[in-house]
Amino acid sequence: MNATTPEARLHRGLTPFDALLLTLSCLSPVFSVYGPGAEVLRQSGTGAAALFALGVAVAAVWGMVYAELGAAYPYAGGDYVGVGSVLGSAAGFACLALWGVIVLPTDAYLAKLVATYAGQVLPATVPWLWVYGSLLAALCVALLAVRASAVVTGIFLGIEFAAVLALVVAGFLHPAAGAWAAIAHPQLPAAGHWAPVATAALALGAVNAAFATVGGNQAIAFGEELIDPHRNMGRVLLAACLLGAVAIALPVIAVVLGAAGDPGVFASAAPFSAYISSVAGPWAGVALSAAVALAVFNALIAQIMFAARLWYSFARDRVFPTPISAALEKVHGSSGVPRIATMTVGVLSAACCVLSQRVLLVFLSGLVVYALALVSAAVLVGRIKGLTGGADRWRSPLFPLAPLLGVALAGTFAAADWADASIGRPSLLALGAVLGAALLWYRFVLSRRPGGWAPRVNTGQHTGPEPAHEAPTGSPVRDGRTP
């Protein structure tokens, strides 16, 4: 196969700060607080504070393993390029299939959340107009040059962090009497009185808190547009992971402190809005709902950009038939954006919006289990083989502590998900079936291609004044050419 043409290469121009803004926008602290965070409050009551503190520790493990793998393999395909380069092409294709299934329902879920919170601000409006209108607007921003998109998402991110700060200040400045005791001994309002939280509810809440706080791995998909990626990627990813986790955990802890004596907040369908309204009045709850709608819209922009780069990478690796791959891997000359891939992602995400919220969650909730297990295993094997953690790249400290903890946490979350017959167990089964089907497809189709199949590692992106970097030793395919 011929080398990738310059027209099919992404343009390297993102600074570490630009990449950090895009990644934090993907992670979206306000979305995590108002989505999974609200669910944990309803499930675990005052125990949510400790669970989100634990979530920060889980996020640190997640960030360390992803930072090491991403620093070694900072390519648009994200996880699957590093996993495939270290664990073999079959594992890489399984990882690719996992992300290929997840990214489109994620966009649809975010668009529906925009409609939910926009409807609280303007209740007379039609929800489906918000769903598809937000998708179209986000798609338009995602089609801009990547640095312009980073500026737009950075502005929205500032509004998002202001909303987070409002919750933190309100909670810590107005702690309820006996709040710390209620956190130490988790309780939940039930039938008009406070009752201890069941162990099973705390276990499920721990999984949801971890799902809410982990992130930052989206930075890898912008690796081919990041300046000096092998040096910068690990720091960008770890900073995004830790900043995002703290920005998510602090408001939850603050609201538990402030509302520990108010059963109405924990029983509310929108506990954070209910708390702000109780402290500052109904107008504050409406204002915060508007900020949440903007924050989720910002996350939608960044997620479409992330998904587009994954699909661009899938096309470049010839996952699809040749005519489709040739179209999806085209990069617009002046903007450096894979525009056909971006528009394709927008259309397919719109199609996913016909699915219910529950079905979309089934696609998403098992991600932490499989992704953390695959990436932790890749870092464990990669360091031993000398494929990750090189002297000039970020490496996780106290090796092999982080990847071993990652594997252990993935097993723990799998057990907790299995106990959740509503969402967690169906998600594990559905995503497990995706991985199994991908392995079969690799075995009977891709491996029989002339020369086989492996993730491509390109070193020839447009870089401006910066020289291109060599791919890490051991990469299955380099410079867009098969061996």
C-alpha angles and dihedrals in degrees: 000000000000123000117272109269120240089248089062094052127098117237118248108224109114117118118215088256091053090051091047091054092050092047095048088049089054090049092047107191093204092053090051092048096046095038116038091007093061090048091053090051091054093045102040106023114198089356088077090084094062092040092056091046086055088047090061089057090050090048090053090056090045090049095049096052093043092047092054094047093042093050090054096042109025097169135138093253090068117199099004096062093056094039091049093046092053107029098031138268095283091058090044093054091047089053090047091053091050093055093039090059096043106046099066097049087048091059091047092049091052093048090053091050090053088056092048096055096035087054090057089056096041105022095175093065126099113255097217090057089059092046097053096029091056091048092051093046092047090049091053091054091045089056091061121096107287095248091051089051089050090055092051093047090046091058092050090045089059090056089048094053090048088058090049091049091052091058093045094049094045093051100043094043093050107038115174121239111269092011096139091050090051090052092049090050105035115222137174132198112256128169093346098313140072116265132181115267114248118246091238091055091050091050092051090044090053091056092048092046090052091048089052097049104040120088144098094113088108087080090077091067089062091050095107089056096044119100112244092355100184090057098037107034098076093051094045093049096046092046091050092047096050097039091048094047093051092045089053099043099044098062092047091051090045094052091048088053093049098041101037090115097041113084091183092069094054092046094048122107086225103033098172094051089045091053095048090047090052091051103038106014136262094294090063091054091053092047091051091049088054090051090050091051090052092046093051090046088053090051089050091056093051093043092053089051090048093048092047092056091049091052090046088055092047089054093047089053089052096241089145128051112287099257092051093044092049090055098043095049094055114117122205108246103226101031098038090222124137090233100176090050090047094051091045090054090050093052094046092046089053089053090053090057089080088070120092123253090250094054091048090052090052088060092050113035099071093053095096092057098052099033095048092047094049096045094044090051090048092052092046093051094035095057091048090051093044093244096118135032096041120176093259095044137069114274130187113250125241092022127231092025099087099048092043090051088048093055091046092049091048089055092047093050091047090057092048092047090050089057090057104081093180104058113343100057095044088049093052091049095045096047091041088056089051091053091047093050090048092053091050091048090050092048098048103028117017098039089054094058115108103275092007123245132287137156112274119236109203121199099175106077118144102272107171108212095348119093119236117256127235118248117251116271112269098033108149096224128019136190092008093290129116116235 
